[in-house]
Amino acid sequence: MTSAQRLSLPFAVAALIFVAAGALTFVSAVAQTTATPPAGPGLAKATFAGGCFWCMEPPFDTLDGVVSTTSGYIGGTRRRPTYGEVSAGRTAHAEAVEVVYDRSKVSYAQLLDVFWLNIDPLTRNRQFCDTGTQYRTAVFFHDGEQQRLATESKRRLEESNLFTDPIVTEIVGAGEFWAAEEYHQDYYMKNPLRYKFYRFGCGRDRRLEELWGDTDQ
């Protein structure tokens, strides 16, 4: 789903966005995406796909020990994919967020807990109002320890009997992560009104409460 489509669901929400914040400024589809650098000494990376990457940055940004979050694309076949290509489903990438964190302050297991509480793990190739393989949910592990922890976390959730439907979230190895165009980074801070109206119109929080109850994540 494109930015324009996101901001037109429902129409009344889009109208409010336009009145409150003006028309969305679109960036050229040829804007360059870049591979992200290594995490740095004492730091590690975690990569999660949970639908719209605008909505996956905030829950991690609030955690003590998280150094940065970056919206981007992973799991596809094309180098330097653009938002237009990914949102059209032409590259096999998923929208994702890359989290750089200090392992002495926050654990990967804690990041996994936050991830689960912010996605719908029961719906394949869709998150809330966004549909397509680019909105699949997945944990992209960076090493064997992350793979083990992610697999155990998913198994515990399956064994909890919290859901009757199967959990379809993938656990796969992380390939190249491409940072999305700059206008996507920290979108919820740069465009708070548009972000809030998109999130409300997409039904994200309503569905999350149905799945997980009232949480602070």
C-alpha positions as CSV (number, residue, x, y, z in Angstrom):
1,M,0.0,0.0,0.0
2,T,1.4,3.4,-1.0
3,S,1.6,6.4,1.3
4,A,-1.3,7.9,-0.5
5,Q,-3.4,4.8,0.0
6,R,-2.5,4.7,3.6
7,L,-3.6,8.2,4.2
8,S,-7.0,7.7,2.4
9,L,-8.3,4.9,4.7
10,P,-10.9,5.8,5.7
11,F,-11.8,8.9,3.6
12,A,-12.9,10.9,6.6
13,V,-9.5,10.3,8.2
14,A,-7.7,11.5,5.1
15,A,-9.8,14.6,5.1
16,L,-8.8,15.4,8.7
17,I,-5.2,14.8,7.8
18,F,-5.4,17.2,4.9
19,V,-7.1,19.9,7.1
20,A,-4.8,19.5,10.1
21,A,-1.5,19.0,8.4
22,G,-1.8,19.8,4.7
23,A,-1.2,17.5,1.7
24,L,1.5,14.9,2.2
25,T,4.8,15.9,0.5
26,F,5.9,13.0,-1.7
27,V,9.5,12.3,-2.4
28,S,10.7,11.2,-5.8
29,A,10.5,7.5,-6.3
30,V,14.1,7.6,-7.4
31,A,15.3,8.6,-3.9
32,Q,18.2,6.4,-2.9
33,T,18.1,3.8,-0.2
34,T,21.3,2.7,1.5
35,A,22.7,-0.4,3.3
36,T,23.1,0.3,7.0
37,P,26.5,0.2,8.7
38,P,27.6,-2.4,11.4
39,A,26.2,-1.8,14.8
40,G,29.4,-0.8,16.5
41,P,31.4,-1.9,19.5
42,G,29.2,-3.4,22.3
43,L,26.1,-3.0,20.2
44,A,23.9,-5.5,18.3
45,K,21.2,-5.4,15.7
46,A,17.7,-6.9,15.7
47,T,15.4,-6.8,12.7
48,F,11.7,-7.1,12.8
49,A,8.9,-6.9,10.2
50,G,5.6,-5.9,11.6
51,G,3.7,-4.2,8.8
52,C,4.0,-0.5,8.4
53,F,7.4,0.5,9.5
54,W,6.2,3.9,10.7
55,C,4.3,2.1,13.5
56,M,7.2,-0.2,14.5
57,E,9.7,2.4,15.4
58,P,7.9,4.0,18.4
59,P,7.6,0.9,20.7
60,F,11.3,0.2,20.4
61,D,12.4,3.9,20.7
62,T,11.0,4.0,24.2
63,L,13.1,1.2,25.5
64,D,16.2,2.0,27.6
65,G,19.2,0.5,25.8
66,V,17.8,1.0,22.3
67,V,20.3,3.2,20.5
68,S,18.5,3.7,17.2
69,T,15.7,2.4,15.0
70,T,15.7,2.5,11.2
71,S,12.8,1.9,8.9
72,G,13.8,-0.1,5.8
73,Y,13.4,-3.1,3.6
74,I,14.7,-6.7,4.0
75,G,14.2,-10.1,2.6
76,G,14.0,-9.2,-1.1
77,T,15.9,-9.7,-4.3
78,R,16.7,-6.2,-5.6
79,R,19.6,-3.9,-4.4
80,R,18.6,-0.4,-3.3
81,P,14.9,-0.9,-3.6
82,T,12.7,2.1,-3.5
83,Y,9.5,2.6,-1.5
84,G,7.5,2.6,-4.7
85,E,8.9,-0.7,-5.7
86,V,8.5,-2.4,-2.3
87,S,5.0,-1.1,-1.7
88,A,3.9,-2.4,-5.1
89,G,5.2,-5.8,-4.2
90,R,7.7,-6.0,-7.0
91,T,10.9,-6.9,-5.0
92,A,9.9,-9.5,-2.4
93,H,11.1,-7.2,0.4
94,A,9.2,-6.7,3.7
95,E,8.9,-3.3,5.4
96,A,10.9,-3.7,8.6
97,V,12.6,-1.9,11.4
98,E,16.3,-2.4,12.3
99,V,17.0,-1.9,16.0
100,V,20.5,-1.2,17.2
101,Y,20.7,-1.9,21.0
102,D,23.1,-2.1,23.9
103,R,23.1,-5.7,25.1
104,S,24.2,-4.6,28.6
105,K,21.0,-2.6,29.0
106,V,18.3,-4.5,27.1
107,S,18.1,-8.1,26.0
108,Y,17.1,-9.6,22.7
109,A,14.4,-11.5,24.6
110,Q,12.9,-8.2,25.7
111,L,12.9,-6.9,22.2
112,L,11.0,-10.0,21.1
113,D,8.4,-9.4,23.8
114,V,7.9,-5.9,22.4
115,F,7.7,-7.2,18.9
116,W,5.0,-9.7,19.5
117,L,2.8,-7.2,21.4
118,N,2.9,-4.8,18.4
119,I,1.9,-7.2,15.6
120,D,-1.0,-9.4,14.5
121,P,0.9,-12.8,14.3
122,L,-2.2,-14.7,13.0
123,T,-2.6,-13.0,9.6
124,R,-0.5,-13.9,6.7
125,N,0.8,-11.2,4.3
126,R,-1.3,-8.5,5.9
127,Q,-1.1,-6.2,8.9
128,F,-4.2,-4.3,9.7
129,C,-5.2,-2.2,6.6
130,D,-2.0,-3.0,4.7
131,T,-2.0,-6.0,2.5
132,G,0.7,-7.9,0.5
133,T,3.8,-9.9,1.1
134,Q,5.6,-6.7,1.8
135,Y,3.6,-6.5,5.0
136,R,4.3,-10.0,6.3
137,T,5.4,-10.4,9.9
138,A,8.9,-11.9,10.5
139,V,11.8,-12.0,12.8
140,F,15.1,-11.7,10.9
141,F,17.8,-13.2,13.1
142,H,21.4,-12.1,12.8
143,D,23.1,-15.1,14.5
144,G,22.4,-18.5,16.1
145,E,21.5,-17.1,19.5
146,Q,18.9,-14.8,18.1
147,Q,17.5,-17.7,16.0
148,R,17.2,-19.8,19.2
149,L,15.6,-17.1,21.3
150,A,13.1,-16.2,18.5
151,T,12.2,-19.8,17.9
152,E,11.7,-20.4,21.7
153,S,9.7,-17.2,22.0
154,K,7.4,-18.3,19.2
155,R,7.0,-21.8,20.6
156,R,6.1,-20.4,24.0
157,L,3.4,-18.2,22.4
158,E,2.0,-21.2,20.5
159,E,1.9,-23.3,23.7
160,S,0.2,-20.6,25.7
161,N,-3.1,-21.3,24.0
162,L,-3.7,-17.6,23.8
163,F,-4.9,-18.0,20.2
164,T,-6.8,-20.7,18.4
165,D,-5.5,-19.8,15.0
166,P,-1.9,-20.7,14.0
167,I,0.9,-18.2,14.3
168,V,2.2,-17.4,10.8
169,T,5.1,-15.1,11.7
170,E,8.3,-16.2,10.0
171,I,11.7,-16.7,11.6
172,V,14.3,-16.3,8.9
173,G,17.9,-15.3,8.5
174,A,18.7,-11.6,8.0
175,G,20.0,-10.6,4.6
176,E,20.9,-7.1,3.4
177,F,18.8,-4.4,5.1
178,W,18.2,-1.3,3.1
179,A,17.4,1.9,5.0
180,A,14.3,3.5,3.6
181,E,14.1,7.0,2.2
182,E,14.8,9.7,4.7
183,Y,11.2,11.0,4.8
184,H,10.2,7.6,6.3
185,Q,12.6,7.8,9.2
186,D,11.0,8.9,12.5
187,Y,7.8,9.5,10.6
188,Y,5.8,9.5,13.8
189,M,7.9,12.4,15.1
190,K,8.2,14.4,11.9
191,N,4.5,14.1,11.0
192,P,2.6,13.4,14.3
193,L,-0.9,14.3,13.1
194,R,-0.6,12.4,9.9
195,Y,0.9,9.4,11.7
196,K,-1.9,9.3,14.4
197,F,-4.7,9.6,11.8
198,Y,-3.1,6.9,9.7
199,R,-2.7,4.6,12.7
200,F,-6.2,5.2,13.8
201,G,-7.7,4.8,10.4
202,C,-5.8,1.5,9.8
203,G,-7.3,0.0,13.0
204,R,-3.9,-1.0,14.3
205,D,-4.6,-0.3,18.0
206,R,-8.1,-1.7,17.9
207,R,-6.8,-5.0,16.5
208,L,-3.8,-5.1,18.9
209,E,-6.2,-4.7,21.9
210,E,-8.4,-7.6,20.6
211,L,-5.3,-9.8,20.4
212,W,-3.3,-8.8,23.4
213,G,-5.6,-6.9,25.7
214,D,-4.7,-3.5,27.1
215,T,-0.9,-3.3,27.2
216,D,1.6,-0.4,27.6
217,Q,3.8,-1.6,24.7
